[in-house]
Amino acid sequence: MPDESLLDNPAWHSLTGPHQHLAEVRGAARRYAPDASFASAVERPWDPQDPGWADLAALAGAGELVTMTGAAVRPPEGWERIEGGFGVQLVDIAVDARRDDEAVRLGPADVPEILDLVARTKPGPFLPRTIELGTYVGLRRDGALVALAGERMHPLGWTEISAVCTDERFRGQGLATRLVLDVTHRIRQRGDHPLLHAAETNTNAIRLYEAVGFKTRIRTTFVLLRTPLTDRNDA
């Protein structure tokens, strides 16, 4: 089992680790390229005194929106909380993972179709370069993409399964579960350990993930913040 403490701040450990090639950097702050992911990070998001907060404000710009996630997020004075909520983080403990012979690997040419499916099913943000975060697979019916799953954050030794969704017309057939098992298998094959996040209110998804062998690890926070209207570096 890799170091679980990395999962308390998965965006930071992705952007300073396996995903550092996708990071925009200023001092002690990191964020993904804005067309790849909305996630930003500082080393200790639960500490308002972390120097990364000032660097993140400078990186994003005054009065701009920033998405943060982790075990706890406590910005310093001057930051505005726009919206947020709680989720759960689950890790693989006994998933019967397997490759799905019908699952197809998706690439940049498939992004318009992925964006259309995501817009209709709303599993979470998917941007033009999100495909670069990891492996994405899908299931097709009559040539059309009807189910999707892939990889997002990547702390060392871990890979997050994300963008799990199914076209409404094809729900109830177990397609999403098949893809979760397929992606889990691919992650394990390269020596990483799978994890998942789900909104705390999405009890159906949480039950499904627990039923196939994931275990809830911690409650997490996700929050949309506005940076201070005045950049301290310009004050």
C-alpha positions in Angstrom: 0.0 0.0 0.0 1.5 3.4 -1.0 1.6 6.3 1.5 -2.1 7.1 2.4 -1.2 10.5 3.9 -0.7 11.8 0.3 -4.5 11.4 -0.1 -5.2 14.1 2.4 -4.1 16.6 -0.2 -4.2 14.7 -3.5 -4.0 17.8 -5.8 -0.8 19.0 -4.2 0.9 15.6 -4.4 -0.2 15.2 -8.0 1.1 18.6 -9.1 4.4 18.2 -7.3 4.7 14.5 -8.4 3.5 12.6 -11.4 1.5 15.5 -12.9 4.1 18.2 -12.4 4.4 18.5 -16.2 0.8 19.8 -16.2 1.4 22.3 -13.4 1.5 26.0 -13.4 3.8 27.1 -10.6 4.4 30.2 -8.5 6.4 29.9 -5.4 4.6 27.5 -3.0 1.4 27.3 -5.1 0.4 25.0 -7.9 -2.5 24.6 -10.2 -3.3 22.5 -13.3 -3.3 24.2 -16.7 -6.7 25.8 -16.8 -7.8 23.8 -19.9 -6.9 20.5 -18.2 -8.4 20.8 -14.7 -9.8 23.4 -12.3 -7.9 22.1 -9.3 -5.4 24.3 -7.5 -3.2 23.4 -4.4 -1.0 24.6 -1.6 1.0 22.3 0.6 -1.1 22.8 3.7 -4.6 24.0 2.6 -5.9 23.5 6.2 -3.4 26.2 7.4 -4.3 29.9 6.7 -0.6 30.7 7.3 0.7 28.5 4.5 2.8 30.8 2.2 1.2 29.1 -0.8 -2.0 31.0 -0.3 -0.4 34.3 -1.2 1.4 32.7 -4.1 -1.8 31.1 -5.4 -3.6 34.5 -5.2 -0.8 35.9 -7.4 -0.8 33.0 -9.8 -4.6 33.1 -10.3 -4.9 36.9 -10.2 -6.9 39.3 -8.0 -10.7 38.4 -7.7 -10.4 35.2 -9.7 -12.0 31.8 -8.9 -10.0 28.9 -7.5 -11.1 25.3 -6.8 -9.6 23.5 -3.9 -10.1 20.1 -2.4 -8.6 18.0 0.4 -9.2 16.8 4.0 -9.7 20.4 5.0 -9.5 23.8 3.3 -9.1 27.0 5.4 -8.0 30.0 3.4 -6.7 33.2 5.0 -8.6 36.4 5.6 -9.6 38.1 2.3 -10.5 35.0 0.4 -14.2 34.6 -0.4 -16.0 31.3 -0.3 -18.3 31.1 -3.2 -19.6 27.5 -2.8 -18.6 24.1 -1.6 -19.5 20.9 0.1 -18.4 17.6 1.4 -17.5 14.4 -0.3 -16.0 11.0 0.5 -12.7 9.5 -0.6 -12.7 5.8 -1.2 -9.8 3.4 -1.8 -9.6 0.0 -3.4 -9.4 -2.8 -0.8 -10.9 -5.8 -2.5 -12.1 -4.8 -6.0 -12.4 -7.8 -8.4 -10.8 -5.8 -11.2 -10.8 -7.0 -14.8 -10.2 -5.8 -18.3 -13.4 -5.3 -20.3 -13.0 -6.5 -23.9 -15.6 -4.1 -25.1 -14.0 -1.0 -23.5 -12.2 1.2 -26.0 -9.3 3.5 -25.2 -10.2 7.1 -25.9 -7.9 9.9 -27.1 -7.8 13.5 -28.3 -10.0 12.8 -31.3 -12.8 11.6 -29.0 -12.8 14.8 -26.8 -15.8 16.4 -28.6 -17.9 13.3 -28.0 -16.7 13.0 -24.4 -17.6 16.7 -23.7 -21.1 16.1 -25.1 -21.6 13.0 -22.9 -20.3 14.8 -19.8 -22.5 17.8 -20.5 -25.5 15.6 -20.5 -24.6 13.3 -17.5 -22.7 15.8 -15.3 -20.1 13.5 -13.6 -17.9 16.6 -12.9 -15.7 18.9 -14.9 -14.1 17.7 -18.1 -12.1 20.2 -20.1 -10.4 20.1 -23.5 -7.1 18.8 -22.1 -8.5 16.6 -19.3 -7.8 13.6 -21.5 -4.0 14.2 -20.8 -4.5 13.5 -17.1 -4.6 9.7 -17.6 -6.2 6.9 -19.4 -9.9 7.2 -20.5 -12.0 4.4 -21.7 -15.6 4.1 -23.0 -18.3 1.8 -24.3 -20.0 2.4 -27.6 -23.4 1.4 -28.9 -24.0 1.7 -32.7 -20.8 3.8 -32.8 -21.9 6.4 -30.2 -20.1 6.8 -26.9 -22.6 5.9 -24.1 -20.4 5.3 -21.0 -17.1 6.7 -19.8 -14.5 6.4 -17.0 -11.0 7.5 -16.7 -8.2 8.9 -14.5 -7.6 12.3 -12.9 -5.4 13.1 -9.9 -2.2 11.1 -9.5 -0.4 11.3 -6.2 2.7 9.1 -6.2 1.5 5.5 -6.0 -2.1 6.4 -6.4 -4.5 7.1 -9.3 -7.9 8.6 -9.0 -10.8 7.1 -11.1 -13.0 9.9 -12.4 -15.6 11.0 -15.0 -17.7 7.9 -14.4 -20.9 8.4 -16.3 -23.5 6.7 -18.5 -25.9 8.0 -21.1 -29.4 8.1 -19.5 -30.8 5.8 -22.2 -28.3 3.0 -21.2 -28.4 3.2 -17.5 -29.3 0.1 -15.4 -27.1 -2.2 -17.5 -24.0 -2.0 -15.3 -21.9 -0.2 -17.9 -20.3 2.3 -15.5 -19.4 -0.6 -13.1 -17.8 -2.5 -15.9 -15.6 0.6 -16.8 -14.7 1.2 -13.1 -13.5 -2.4 -12.9 -11.6 -2.0 -16.2 -9.9 1.3 -15.1 -9.0 -0.3 -11.7 -7.3 -3.2 -13.5 -5.3 -0.8 -15.7 -4.2 1.2 -12.7 -3.1 -1.9 -10.8 -1.3 -3.3 -13.8 1.1 -0.3 -13.8 1.7 -0.7 -10.0 -0.6 2.1 -8.7 -3.5 1.9 -6.2 -6.9 3.2 -7.2 -9.0 5.8 -5.4 -12.3 7.6 -6.0 -14.1 10.7 -4.8 -17.9 11.1 -4.6 -20.1 13.8 -3.3 -21.4 13.0 0.1 -24.9 13.3 -1.2 -24.4 10.8 -4.0 -25.3 7.9 -1.9 -26.1 5.6 -4.8 -22.6 6.0 -6.3 -21.0 5.5 -2.9 -23.0 2.3 -2.3 -22.0 1.0 -5.8 -18.3 1.7 -5.2 -18.4 0.0 -1.7 -20.3 -3.0 -3.2 -17.5 -3.6 -5.7 -14.7 -3.4 -3.2 -13.9 0.2 -2.4 -13.8 1.4 1.2 -14.6 5.0 2.4 -11.3 6.4 3.8 -12.1 10.0 4.8 -14.6 12.8 4.4 -13.3 15.5 2.1 -13.9 19.1 1.4 -14.3 20.7 -2.0 -14.7 24.5 -2.3 -14.8 27.2 -4.9 -13.0 30.3 -3.6 -12.4 33.9 -4.9 -9.0 35.2 -4.4 -8.6 38.6 -2.6 -9.6 41.5 -4.7 -6.2 43.1 -4.2 -3.0 41.2 -4.9 -0.8 41.6 -1.8 2.2 41.7 -4.1 0.8 44.9 -5.7 -0.4 46.5 -2.5 
